[in-house]
Amino acid sequence: MSRSPARDARIRGVALIAALAALAYVVGVHWWFTAPMLAMGAQIEELRHAELALRMESRQRPEIEKRLAQVQQFEAANPGFLPEANKELATAGLVQRLEQVVQAASPRPDACQITARTPADAVAGKEPYPRVVVQVRLRCGMGELAAVLHALESGSPQLFVDNLDVLSRRSYLAAGSEGGALDVSFDLFGYLAPGAAAVPRA
């Protein structure tokens, strides 16, 4: 049974009206109202997540601050750091420590002598703590040198020896003489505690 031309025309009219309505919605409503509302909804959801994360972080803040204070207290009391309040005092402390160690390691004044002790600026790097450096030069016997290096690196505060250079001087000494047989140079350094470098000079 064939459809009448009038019925086909009505169907085409309804379809055309539906298409025009859809086009009108897309052009006049979706991009003007629906799309912005969807974008706003997404932004609101992101803000909610951000707010939740901030609330959780704020609740953890007292615990984080407590742990940070514990770490700072531990670092301040760490015997590995130089005890002085700033670089100038720490340099003087390093020199004094060196003199004490050399004197203790040398039974005779000529067995080990300090010929130079020069403060030096540390090379800028990524170290977390300020480094204090003294360039040292000694004239020592082998046994005295070993004792000096061991005492410097095994004591407290923690000190380090770097750029060690040892030159034999036996050819310049009288036969059978053991005193000052080695010409030794090295960098002696340690670290200031966190915040110590900012303390005003005494």
Beta strands, then each sheet from edge to edge (+ up, - down):
strand 1: 112-120
strand 2: 131-140
strand 3: 160-168
strand 4: 182-191
sheet 1: 1+ 2- 4+ 3-
end
